Amino acid sequence: MSQRRPLIAGNWKMNGTSSGGAALAQGLVDRLGKGTHGFDMLVCPPATLCAPICDIAGGSSLYVGGQDCHAAEKGAHTGDISAAMLRDLGCAHVILGHSERRADHGESDATVNAKTKAAWAAGLIAIVCVGETETERDGGKTLDVVGGQVAGSVPDGATGANTVIAYEPVWAIGTGRTASPDEAQAVHAFIRSKLVERFGGEGDTFRILYGGSMKPGNAAELLALKDVDGGLIGGASLVADDFWAIAAASR
Ligand code: 13P
């Protein structure tokens, strides 16, 4: 039995306006209630909704996070937001280096590394995303790619308290295709071994989330894997019942 507490994280991506976002967050707060649960629950709404969702989550155990932040503390970066701005609203986490940001905005490992340090400086927990494309997997390059991303994107100074890793095979995101339990565990164990190689015993304390078409129907078998410490969920996190069912499967 792992000592690591599962983290069930919803990445809403570019979805949701005020009323729907508020209803979704409220539905989760209501389900969390005052009880204790065997998992941590996090939602990462679009930046426009972070403030109202932080207000709704206030006083509950629901964590709220951003989907990205700039590497700089502040300044002339039109359209960007800083880690301190997210923290100011009440966010506790920020997703960094998602494959959609790497693809849409050309984010490199160096960029993600710098953003991670900015997140820590503001008191946020960084959720650093890694994962191979289908071509890379078919070419037998999965571990090389993922190992390189972990080495380059995770700065020195990372701990299990300030950093979470999310393994999201790009071919499984939004496609309905999930990594098989064997495929997922193999990559998670590899990431774990790299963290232990670099950070010693601390490497065992990092939570490594799986992401990519996680649903109520496949969550239990993925979340039961030795080195899978939760999920980063896109589509299914937009429906409170589904997201809650995934969380319930982590117990
Ligand atoms: P889906 O769950 O929609 O496949 O998205 C996964 C993801 O990219 C979460 O960050």
Boltz pocket constraint, residues with backbone or C-beta under 6 A from the ligand:
constraints:
  - pocket:
      binder: B
      contacts: [[A, 11], [A, 98], [A, 168], [A, 172], [A, 173], [A, 174], [A, 175], [A, 176], [A, 211], [A, 212], [A, 213], [A, 214], [A, 232], [A, 233], [A, 234], [A, 235], [A, 236]]
      max_distance: 6.0
